[in-house]
Amino acid sequence: MNRTDRLYAIVEELRASAPASQTARELGDRYEVSTRTIERDILALQEAGVPIRGAAGRRGGYSIDRARTLPPVNFSPTEALAIAVALSDDTGPFAAAGRSARNKVLAAMSADDLEQTRTMAARVRRYQRPRAGGSLPQVPLTVQRAITEQLVVAIDYLDGQSVASKREVEPVGVVAIDDDWYLVGWCRLRDDARSFRLDRIHGAELTGDAAPVRDPDRFLEFMPELLQQPDIFG
């Protein structure tokens, strides 16, 4: 991490922990530099007008007055690249929202930072193995709307044994297990809780019916254990 990125990071670290303080040693350990380097960084920030206070003693350290600082309005090149990679999924239920968020991040950056981000991005690749079949483009967006708008969704589903069926699902949420996304909800066909792998949904349409409000914890927290019970899916 270069010094400019570290200065930004120190300010945001202190903002995040405010009103508590952090010592030079804690900050040095986090950014892998000496306490002397942190002290010089803090001094440079104070001279630039950042309202960082220092307190001596056993419980001392550095803190910042959040009321006198603006929230972050930009991202460092490394932060922007990390966000872009994290939002690069194009198969999950929030793929469209992720692309929109990624574009907003890049639009908020200065020309110099954007160029640095592009330079670093040229060294990063994320590949996904192609699947047989795969979900249609509108499926993730329709599932997203079904969850956020709490609407029943009608799906065309192909289960693990290649058996096709049509279902109406009252959506509760989505779960990612490894590289697979699952729609979790109440299946009206089976009259029971079910999970549907998104890449096996070959068509999805909102019915317009409002879905009952259900506690997501009762459906979502046991998903890893349900993997051991394949009959619960679909």
C-alpha atoms as an extended CHARMM CRD file, in Angstrom:
* protein
*
       234  EXT
         1         1  MET       CA              0.0000000000        0.0000000000        0.0000000000  PROA      1               0.0000000000
         2         2  ASN       CA              1.4470000000        3.3790000000       -0.9720000000  PROA      2               0.0000000000
         3         3  ARG       CA              1.3510000000        6.3340000000        1.3910000000  PROA      3               0.0000000000
         4         4  THR       CA             -1.5990000000        8.0920000000       -0.2470000000  PROA      4               0.0000000000
         5         5  ASP       CA             -3.7670000000        4.9790000000        0.0410000000  PROA      5               0.0000000000
         6         6  ARG       CA             -2.5980000000        4.4850000000        3.6390000000  PROA      6               0.0000000000
         7         7  LEU       CA             -3.5380000000        8.0510000000        4.6050000000  PROA      7               0.0000000000
         8         8  TYR       CA             -7.0450000000        7.5570000000        3.2100000000  PROA      8               0.0000000000
         9         9  ALA       CA             -7.2940000000        4.2140000000        4.9850000000  PROA      9               0.0000000000
        10        10  ILE       CA             -6.1940000000        5.6310000000        8.3560000000  PROA      10              0.0000000000
        11        11  VAL       CA             -8.8690000000        8.3270000000        8.2200000000  PROA      11              0.0000000000
        12        12  GLU       CA            -11.5790000000        5.8040000000        7.3610000000  PROA      12              0.0000000000
        13        13  GLU       CA            -10.3270000000        3.3780000000       10.0100000000  PROA      13              0.0000000000
        14        14  LEU       CA            -10.5600000000        6.0930000000       12.6640000000  PROA      14              0.0000000000
        15        15  ARG       CA            -13.9940000000        7.1560000000       11.3820000000  PROA      15              0.0000000000
        16        16  ALA       CA            -15.2320000000        3.5720000000       11.5730000000  PROA      16              0.0000000000
        17        17  SER       CA            -14.0400000000        3.0980000000       15.1640000000  PROA      17              0.0000000000
        18        18  ALA       CA            -15.0760000000        6.5520000000       16.4470000000  PROA      18              0.0000000000
        19        19  PRO       CA            -15.5150000000        7.5960000000       19.1800000000  PROA      19              0.0000000000
        20        20  ALA       CA            -13.0780000000        4.9210000000       20.3350000000  PROA      20              0.0000000000
        21        21  SER       CA             -9.3940000000        5.5100000000       19.7210000000  PROA      21              0.0000000000
        22        22  GLN       CA             -6.6670000000        3.3810000000       18.1620000000  PROA      22              0.0000000000
        23        23  THR       CA             -3.0000000000        3.3490000000       19.0570000000  PROA      23              0.0000000000
        24        24  ALA       CA             -0.1230000000        3.8500000000       16.6530000000  PROA      24              0.0000000000
        25        25  ARG       CA              0.8610000000        0.2350000000       17.2680000000  PROA      25              0.0000000000
        26        26  GLU       CA             -2.6120000000       -1.0310000000       16.3140000000  PROA      26              0.0000000000
        27        27  LEU       CA             -2.6240000000        1.0460000000       13.1570000000  PROA      27              0.0000000000
        28        28  GLY       CA              0.9360000000        0.0280000000       12.3510000000  PROA      28              0.0000000000
        29        29  ASP       CA              0.0810000000       -3.6530000000       12.6880000000  PROA      29              0.0000000000
        30        30  ARG       CA             -2.9520000000       -3.2180000000       10.4450000000  PROA      30              0.0000000000
        31        31  TYR       CA             -1.0440000000       -1.4820000000        7.6580000000  PROA      31              0.0000000000
        32        32  GLU       CA              2.2490000000       -3.3260000000        8.2020000000  PROA      32              0.0000000000
        33        33  VAL       CA              4.3690000000       -0.2640000000        8.9330000000  PROA      33              0.0000000000
        34        34  SER       CA              6.2180000000        0.9760000000       11.9930000000  PROA      34              0.0000000000
        35        35  THR       CA              4.6230000000        3.0630000000       14.7340000000  PROA      35              0.0000000000
        36        36  ARG       CA              6.9780000000        5.8770000000       13.7460000000  PROA      36              0.0000000000
        37        37  THR       CA              5.5400000000        5.8240000000       10.2140000000  PROA      37              0.0000000000
        38        38  ILE       CA              2.0040000000        5.9790000000       11.6090000000  PROA      38              0.0000000000
        39        39  GLU       CA              2.9670000000        8.9270000000       13.8090000000  PROA      39              0.0000000000
        40        40  ARG       CA              4.3200000000       10.7740000000       10.7680000000  PROA      40              0.0000000000
        41        41  ASP       CA              1.1530000000        9.9600000000        8.8360000000  PROA      41              0.0000000000
        42        42  ILE       CA             -1.0590000000       11.2350000000       11.6640000000  PROA      42              0.0000000000
        43        43  LEU       CA              0.9700000000       14.4450000000       11.8540000000  PROA      43              0.0000000000
        44        44  ALA       CA              0.6060000000       14.9700000000        8.0930000000  PROA      44              0.0000000000
        45        45  LEU       CA             -3.1620000000       14.4600000000        8.3480000000  PROA      45              0.0000000000
        46        46  GLN       CA             -3.4400000000       16.8600000000       11.2780000000  PROA      46              0.0000000000
        47        47  GLU       CA             -1.4470000000       19.4910000000        9.3800000000  PROA      47              0.0000000000
        48        48  ALA       CA             -3.8250000000       19.0340000000        6.4460000000  PROA      48              0.0000000000
        49        49  GLY       CA             -6.7420000000       19.8700000000        8.7550000000  PROA      49              0.0000000000
        50        50  VAL       CA             -8.1150000000       16.4180000000        9.5240000000  PROA      50              0.0000000000
        51        51  PRO       CA             -9.5770000000       16.6290000000       13.0870000000  PROA      51              0.0000000000
        52        52  ILE       CA             -7.5540000000       13.7880000000       14.6230000000  PROA      52              0.0000000000
        53        53  ARG       CA             -6.9630000000       13.9620000000       18.3590000000  PROA      53              0.0000000000
        54        54  GLY       CA             -4.1780000000       12.2380000000       20.2340000000  PROA      54              0.0000000000
        55        55  ALA       CA             -4.3350000000       11.1810000000       23.8750000000  PROA      55              0.0000000000
        56        56  ALA       CA             -1.4010000000        9.9590000000       25.9270000000  PROA      56              0.0000000000
        57        57  GLY       CA             -1.4610000000        7.2250000000       28.5380000000  PROA      57              0.0000000000
        58        58  ARG       CA             -2.3830000000        3.5730000000       28.7690000000  PROA      58              0.0000000000
        59        59  ARG       CA             -5.8040000000        4.0790000000       27.2350000000  PROA      59              0.0000000000
        60        60  GLY       CA             -4.5980000000        6.7190000000       24.8210000000  PROA      60              0.0000000000
        61        61  GLY       CA             -4.3920000000        6.6820000000       21.0700000000  PROA      61              0.0000000000
        62        62  TYR       CA             -5.7830000000        8.5320000000       18.0940000000  PROA      62              0.0000000000
        63        63  SER       CA             -9.4270000000        9.3100000000       17.4610000000  PROA      63              0.0000000000
        64        64  ILE       CA            -11.3900000000       11.4330000000       15.0430000000  PROA      64              0.0000000000
        65        65  ASP       CA            -14.4340000000       13.6600000000       15.3950000000  PROA      65              0.0000000000
        66        66  ARG       CA            -16.8930000000       12.1820000000       12.9010000000  PROA      66              0.0000000000
        67        67  ALA       CA            -19.1350000000       15.2470000000       13.1590000000  PROA      67              0.0000000000
        68        68  ARG       CA            -16.3490000000       17.4020000000       11.7190000000  PROA      68              0.0000000000
        69        69  THR       CA            -15.4380000000       15.1150000000        8.8130000000  PROA      69              0.0000000000
        70        70  LEU       CA            -17.2570000000       14.2450000000        5.6250000000  PROA      70              0.0000000000
        71        71  PRO       CA            -18.0830000000       10.6430000000        4.8100000000  PROA      71              0.0000000000
        72        72  PRO       CA            -15.9780000000        9.0900000000        2.0450000000  PROA      72              0.0000000000
        73        73  VAL       CA            -16.9960000000       10.2710000000       -1.4340000000  PROA      73              0.0000000000
        74        74  ASN       CA            -14.3550000000        8.4230000000       -3.3940000000  PROA      74              0.0000000000
        75        75  PHE       CA            -12.4740000000        5.1620000000       -3.4780000000  PROA      75              0.0000000000
        76        76  SER       CA             -8.8010000000        4.3830000000       -3.7740000000  PROA      76              0.0000000000
        77        77  PRO       CA             -7.8030000000        2.4350000000       -6.9100000000  PROA      77              0.0000000000
        78        78  THR       CA             -7.3140000000       -0.7240000000       -4.8220000000  PROA      78              0.0000000000
        79        79  GLU       CA            -10.7110000000       -0.3560000000       -3.1290000000  PROA      79              0.0000000000
        80        80  ALA       CA            -12.4110000000        0.2570000000       -6.4850000000  PROA      80              0.0000000000
        81        81  LEU       CA            -10.7780000000       -2.8260000000       -7.9830000000  PROA      81              0.0000000000
        82        82  ALA       CA            -11.8240000000       -4.9650000000       -4.9990000000  PROA      82              0.0000000000
        83        83  ILE       CA            -15.4150000000       -3.7500000000       -5.3430000000  PROA      83              0.0000000000
        84        84  ALA       CA            -15.4130000000       -4.3470000000       -9.1050000000  PROA      84              0.0000000000
        85        85  VAL       CA            -14.1590000000       -7.9120000000       -8.6500000000  PROA      85              0.0000000000
        86        86  ALA       CA            -16.6850000000       -8.5980000000       -5.8940000000  PROA      86              0.0000000000
        87        87  LEU       CA            -19.4950000000       -7.2950000000       -8.1030000000  PROA      87              0.0000000000
        88        88  SER       CA            -18.4080000000       -9.1540000000      -11.2230000000  PROA      88              0.0000000000
        89        89  ASP       CA            -20.7910000000      -12.0750000000      -10.6500000000  PROA      89              0.0000000000
        90        90  ASP       CA            -23.1860000000      -12.2450000000      -13.5900000000  PROA      90              0.0000000000
        91        91  THR       CA            -25.2770000000      -15.2430000000      -12.5320000000  PROA      91              0.0000000000
        92        92  GLY       CA            -26.5120000000      -14.3540000000       -9.0480000000  PROA      92              0.0000000000
        93        93  PRO       CA            -29.8380000000      -12.7030000000       -8.2760000000  PROA      93              0.0000000000
        94        94  PHE       CA            -28.2460000000       -9.2840000000       -7.7820000000  PROA      94              0.0000000000
        95        95  ALA       CA            -26.0900000000       -9.2530000000      -10.9150000000  PROA      95              0.0000000000
        96        96  ALA       CA            -27.8610000000       -6.2550000000      -12.4650000000  PROA      96              0.0000000000
        97        97  ALA       CA            -27.6640000000       -4.2630000000       -9.2270000000  PROA      97              0.0000000000
        98        98  GLY       CA            -23.9910000000       -5.2030000000       -8.9320000000  PROA      98              0.0000000000
        99        99  ARG       CA            -23.2170000000       -3.8480000000      -12.3970000000  PROA      99              0.0000000000
       100       100  SER       CA            -25.0340000000       -0.6150000000      -11.5760000000  PROA      100             0.0000000000
       101       101  ALA       CA            -23.1340000000       -0.2310000000       -8.2810000000  PROA      101             0.0000000000
       102       102  ARG       CA            -19.8230000000       -0.9620000000      -10.0030000000  PROA      102             0.0000000000
       103       103  ASN       CA            -20.5160000000        1.7600000000      -12.5850000000  PROA      103             0.0000000000
       104       104  LYS       CA            -21.3270000000        4.2560000000       -9.8210000000  PROA      104             0.0000000000
       105       105  VAL       CA            -18.0500000000        3.4790000000       -8.0630000000  PROA      105             0.0000000000
       106       106  LEU       CA            -16.0450000000        4.0430000000      -11.2390000000  PROA      106             0.0000000000
       107       107  ALA       CA            -17.9680000000        7.2140000000      -12.0810000000  PROA      107             0.0000000000
       108       108  ALA       CA            -17.0920000000        8.7140000000       -8.6770000000  PROA      108             0.0000000000
       109       109  MET       CA            -13.3500000000        8.3180000000       -9.2010000000  PROA      109             0.0000000000
       110       110  SER       CA            -10.9010000000       10.9080000000      -10.4420000000  PROA      110             0.0000000000
       111       111  ALA       CA             -9.3220000000       10.3950000000      -13.8560000000  PROA      111             0.0000000000
       112       112  ASP       CA             -5.9260000000        9.5170000000      -12.3230000000  PROA      112             0.0000000000
       113       113  ASP       CA             -7.3950000000        6.9900000000       -9.8670000000  PROA      113             0.0000000000
       114       114  LEU       CA             -9.5560000000        5.4700000000      -12.5990000000  PROA      114             0.0000000000
       115       115  GLU       CA             -6.5000000000        4.9690000000      -14.7880000000  PROA      115             0.0000000000
       116       116  GLN       CA             -4.6540000000        3.2750000000      -11.9120000000  PROA      116             0.0000000000
       117       117  THR       CA             -7.6410000000        1.0170000000      -11.3500000000  PROA      117             0.0000000000
       118       118  ARG       CA             -7.7050000000        0.0240000000      -15.0100000000  PROA      118             0.0000000000
       119       119  THR       CA             -3.9810000000       -0.6990000000      -14.9150000000  PROA      119             0.0000000000
       120       120  MET       CA             -4.3980000000       -2.9970000000      -11.9130000000  PROA      120             0.0000000000
       121       121  ALA       CA             -7.5250000000       -4.5810000000      -13.4000000000  PROA      121             0.0000000000
       122       122  ALA       CA             -5.4600000000       -5.7090000000      -16.3830000000  PROA      122             0.0000000000
       123       123  ARG       CA             -3.6020000000       -8.0050000000      -13.9500000000  PROA      123             0.0000000000
       124       124  VAL       CA             -6.7340000000       -9.5670000000      -12.4580000000  PROA      124             0.0000000000
       125       125  ARG       CA             -8.9280000000      -12.2000000000      -14.0880000000  PROA      125             0.0000000000
       126       126  ARG       CA            -11.9780000000      -14.0250000000      -12.8420000000  PROA      126             0.0000000000
       127       127  TYR       CA            -13.1610000000      -16.9990000000      -14.8640000000  PROA      127             0.0000000000
       128       128  GLN       CA            -16.2440000000      -19.1200000000      -14.3930000000  PROA      128             0.0000000000
       129       129  ARG       CA            -16.6040000000      -22.5710000000      -15.8630000000  PROA      129             0.0000000000
       130       130  PRO       CA            -19.4990000000      -22.6900000000      -18.3400000000  PROA      130             0.0000000000
       131       131  ARG       CA            -22.5170000000      -24.6870000000      -17.2530000000  PROA      131             0.0000000000
       132       132  ALA       CA            -24.7200000000      -26.8550000000      -19.3810000000  PROA      132             0.0000000000
       133       133  GLY       CA            -27.8850000000      -24.8950000000      -20.0430000000  PROA      133             0.0000000000
       134       134  GLY       CA            -27.7980000000      -22.0660000000      -17.5580000000  PROA      134             0.0000000000
       135       135  SER       CA            -30.4050000000      -19.5840000000      -16.4760000000  PROA      135             0.0000000000
       136       136  LEU       CA            -31.9640000000      -17.1660000000      -18.9400000000  PROA      136             0.0000000000
       137       137  PRO       CA            -30.8620000000      -13.5280000000      -18.6540000000  PROA      137             0.0000000000
       138       138  GLN       CA            -34.1240000000      -12.3360000000      -17.0730000000  PROA      138             0.0000000000
       139       139  VAL       CA            -34.1390000000      -14.9750000000      -14.3350000000  PROA      139             0.0000000000
       140       140  PRO       CA            -31.7450000000      -13.3060000000      -11.8370000000  PROA      140             0.0000000000
       141       141  LEU       CA            -33.4820000000       -9.9290000000      -12.2050000000  PROA      141             0.0000000000
       142       142  THR       CA            -36.9410000000      -11.4740000000      -11.8060000000  PROA      142             0.0000000000
       143       143  VAL       CA            -35.8140000000      -13.3550000000       -8.6900000000  PROA      143             0.0000000000
       144       144  GLN       CA            -34.3490000000      -10.1450000000       -7.2770000000  PROA      144             0.0000000000
       145       145  ARG       CA            -37.6550000000       -8.3360000000       -7.8060000000  PROA      145             0.0000000000
       146       146  ALA       CA            -39.6200000000      -11.2280000000       -6.3160000000  PROA      146             0.0000000000
       147       147  ILE       CA            -37.5870000000      -10.9850000000       -3.1130000000  PROA      147             0.0000000000
       148       148  THR       CA            -37.3650000000       -7.1980000000       -2.8000000000  PROA      148             0.0000000000
       149       149  GLU       CA            -41.0220000000       -6.6260000000       -3.7250000000  PROA      149             0.0000000000
       150       150  GLN       CA            -42.2310000000       -9.7320000000       -1.8090000000  PROA      150             0.0000000000
       151       151  LEU       CA            -44.1280000000      -11.1860000000       -4.7640000000  PROA      151             0.0000000000
       152       152  VAL       CA            -44.9060000000      -14.7700000000       -5.7170000000  PROA      152             0.0000000000
       153       153  VAL       CA            -42.8130000000      -15.9160000000       -8.6770000000  PROA      153             0.0000000000
       154       154  ALA       CA            -43.7620000000      -18.6060000000      -11.2090000000  PROA      154             0.0000000000
       155       155  ILE       CA            -40.7470000000      -20.6090000000      -12.3820000000  PROA      155             0.0000000000
       156       156  ASP       CA            -39.9530000000      -23.2890000000      -14.9450000000  PROA      156             0.0000000000
       157       157  TYR       CA            -37.5680000000      -25.5980000000      -13.1160000000  PROA      157             0.0000000000
       158       158  LEU       CA            -35.3510000000      -28.4950000000      -14.1510000000  PROA      158             0.0000000000
       159       159  ASP       CA            -34.2330000000      -30.4900000000      -11.1240000000  PROA      159             0.0000000000
       160       160  GLY       CA            -31.0450000000      -32.5180000000      -10.6350000000  PROA      160             0.0000000000
       161       161  GLN       CA            -32.6660000000      -35.5600000000      -12.3140000000  PROA      161             0.0000000000
       162       162  SER       CA            -33.6040000000      -33.4330000000      -15.3690000000  PROA      162             0.0000000000
       163       163  VAL       CA            -37.2970000000      -33.5340000000      -14.4570000000  PROA      163             0.0000000000
       164       164  ALA       CA            -39.0820000000      -30.3620000000      -15.5630000000  PROA      164             0.0000000000
       165       165  SER       CA            -41.8570000000      -28.7610000000      -13.5470000000  PROA      165             0.0000000000
       166       166  LYS       CA            -43.7110000000      -25.4890000000      -13.1400000000  PROA      166             0.0000000000
       167       167  ARG       CA            -43.8380000000      -24.0060000000       -9.6490000000  PROA      167             0.0000000000
       168       168  GLU       CA            -45.2210000000      -20.9920000000       -7.8560000000  PROA      168             0.0000000000
       169       169  VAL       CA            -42.8170000000      -19.9680000000       -5.1190000000  PROA      169             0.0000000000
       170       170  GLU       CA            -43.3430000000      -17.5780000000       -2.2300000000  PROA      170             0.0000000000
       171       171  PRO       CA            -39.7890000000      -16.1850000000       -1.9910000000  PROA      171             0.0000000000
       172       172  VAL       CA            -38.0090000000      -15.8170000000        1.3250000000  PROA      172             0.0000000000
       173       173  GLY       CA            -34.4210000000      -15.1340000000        0.2820000000  PROA      173             0.0000000000
       174       174  VAL       CA            -31.3740000000      -16.3520000000       -1.5970000000  PROA      174             0.0000000000
       175       175  VAL       CA            -28.3550000000      -18.3160000000       -0.4390000000  PROA      175             0.0000000000
       176       176  ALA       CA            -24.9500000000      -18.7450000000       -2.0850000000  PROA      176             0.0000000000
       177       177  ILE       CA            -23.1740000000      -22.0480000000       -1.4660000000  PROA      177             0.0000000000
       178       178  ASP       CA            -19.7780000000      -22.1030000000       -3.1410000000  PROA      178             0.0000000000
       179       179  ASP       CA            -20.4910000000      -20.8410000000       -6.6880000000  PROA      179             0.0000000000
       180       180  ASP       CA            -24.1810000000      -21.7900000000       -6.7110000000  PROA      180             0.0000000000
       181       181  TRP       CA            -27.1030000000      -19.4970000000       -5.8860000000  PROA      181             0.0000000000
       182       182  TYR       CA            -30.3810000000      -20.8460000000       -4.5350000000  PROA      182             0.0000000000
       183       183  LEU       CA            -33.8140000000      -19.2700000000       -4.3330000000  PROA      183             0.0000000000
       184       184  VAL       CA            -35.3080000000      -20.2910000000       -0.9970000000  PROA      184             0.0000000000
       185       185  GLY       CA            -39.0200000000      -20.1190000000       -0.3320000000  PROA      185             0.0000000000
       186       186  TRP       CA            -42.3470000000      -21.8700000000        0.0750000000  PROA      186             0.0000000000
       187       187  CYS       CA            -43.2520000000      -24.0560000000       -2.9010000000  PROA      187             0.0000000000
       188       188  ARG       CA            -46.9990000000      -24.0580000000       -3.4770000000  PROA      188             0.0000000000
       189       189  LEU       CA            -46.7720000000      -27.2400000000       -5.5570000000  PROA      189             0.0000000000
       190       190  ARG       CA            -45.0930000000      -29.2320000000       -2.7530000000  PROA      190             0.0000000000
       191       191  ASP       CA            -46.7330000000      -27.2070000000        0.0420000000  PROA      191             0.0000000000
       192       192  ASP       CA            -43.3750000000      -27.1240000000        1.7890000000  PROA      192             0.0000000000
       193       193  ALA       CA            -40.1150000000      -25.2090000000        2.0270000000  PROA      193             0.0000000000
       194       194  ARG       CA            -37.9020000000      -25.7440000000       -0.9970000000  PROA      194             0.0000000000
       195       195  SER       CA            -34.7100000000      -24.4190000000       -2.5730000000  PROA      195             0.0000000000
       196       196  PHE       CA            -34.1490000000      -23.9330000000       -6.2890000000  PROA      196             0.0000000000
       197       197  ARG       CA            -30.7470000000      -23.5370000000       -7.9060000000  PROA      197             0.0000000000
       198       198  LEU       CA            -30.8270000000      -20.4310000000      -10.0560000000  PROA      198             0.0000000000
       199       199  ASP       CA            -29.0550000000      -21.9440000000      -13.0620000000  PROA      199             0.0000000000
       200       200  ARG       CA            -31.7720000000      -24.6310000000      -13.1810000000  PROA      200             0.0000000000
       201       201  ILE       CA            -34.5490000000      -22.0430000000      -13.4180000000  PROA      201             0.0000000000
       202       202  HSD       CA            -35.2110000000      -21.7040000000      -17.1520000000  PROA      202             0.0000000000
       203       203  GLY       CA            -37.9870000000      -19.1690000000      -16.9050000000  PROA      203             0.0000000000
       204       204  ALA       CA            -39.3280000000      -16.8440000000      -14.2220000000  PROA      204             0.0000000000
       205       205  GLU       CA            -42.3070000000      -14.5000000000      -14.1290000000  PROA      205             0.0000000000
       206       206  LEU       CA            -43.8720000000      -12.4610000000      -11.3530000000  PROA      206             0.0000000000
       207       207  THR       CA            -47.4850000000      -13.4180000000      -10.7180000000  PROA      207             0.0000000000
       208       208  GLY       CA            -48.4340000000      -10.1390000000       -9.0840000000  PROA      208             0.0000000000
       209       209  ASP       CA            -49.6010000000      -11.9560000000       -5.9410000000  PROA      209             0.0000000000
       210       210  ALA       CA            -48.1700000000      -10.7260000000       -2.6570000000  PROA      210             0.0000000000
       211       211  ALA       CA            -46.1710000000      -13.3800000000       -0.8370000000  PROA      211             0.0000000000
       212       212  PRO       CA            -46.7950000000      -13.9890000000        2.8790000000  PROA      212             0.0000000000
       213       213  VAL       CA            -44.1660000000      -12.5450000000        5.1950000000  PROA      213             0.0000000000
       214       214  ARG       CA            -42.0220000000      -15.3400000000        6.6080000000  PROA      214             0.0000000000
       215       215  ASP       CA            -39.0960000000      -15.3140000000        9.0180000000  PROA      215             0.0000000000
       216       216  PRO       CA            -35.9500000000      -15.6490000000        6.8350000000  PROA      216             0.0000000000
       217       217  ASP       CA            -33.9050000000      -17.0910000000        9.7050000000  PROA      217             0.0000000000
       218       218  ARG       CA            -36.1070000000      -20.1920000000        9.8270000000  PROA      218             0.0000000000
       219       219  PHE       CA            -35.4350000000      -20.8210000000        6.1300000000  PROA      219             0.0000000000
       220       220  LEU       CA            -31.8950000000      -19.6280000000        5.5320000000  PROA      220             0.0000000000
       221       221  GLU       CA            -29.7470000000      -20.4890000000        8.5390000000  PROA      221             0.0000000000
       222       222  PHE       CA            -29.9520000000      -24.2620000000        8.0310000000  PROA      222             0.0000000000
       223       223  MET       CA            -29.1080000000      -24.2690000000        4.3070000000  PROA      223             0.0000000000
       224       224  PRO       CA            -25.6010000000      -25.8020000000        4.6680000000  PROA      224             0.0000000000
       225       225  GLU       CA            -27.0800000000      -28.7280000000        6.6210000000  PROA      225             0.0000000000
       226       226  LEU       CA            -29.8350000000      -29.1440000000        4.0420000000  PROA      226             0.0000000000
       227       227  LEU       CA            -27.1950000000      -29.9190000000        1.4350000000  PROA      227             0.0000000000
       228       228  GLN       CA            -26.9720000000      -33.3260000000        3.0740000000  PROA      228             0.0000000000
       229       229  GLN       CA            -30.6780000000      -33.8530000000        2.2750000000  PROA      229             0.0000000000
       230       230  PRO       CA            -30.9410000000      -33.6420000000       -1.5250000000  PROA      230             0.0000000000
       231       231  ASP       CA            -34.6740000000      -34.3640000000       -1.5020000000  PROA      231             0.0000000000
       232       232  ILE       CA            -35.3330000000      -30.9560000000        0.0450000000  PROA      232             0.0000000000
       233       233  PHE       CA            -34.2740000000      -29.2270000000       -3.1820000000  PROA      233             0.0000000000
       234       234  GLY       CA            -36.9590000000      -28.6890000000       -5.7670000000  PROA      234             0.0000000000
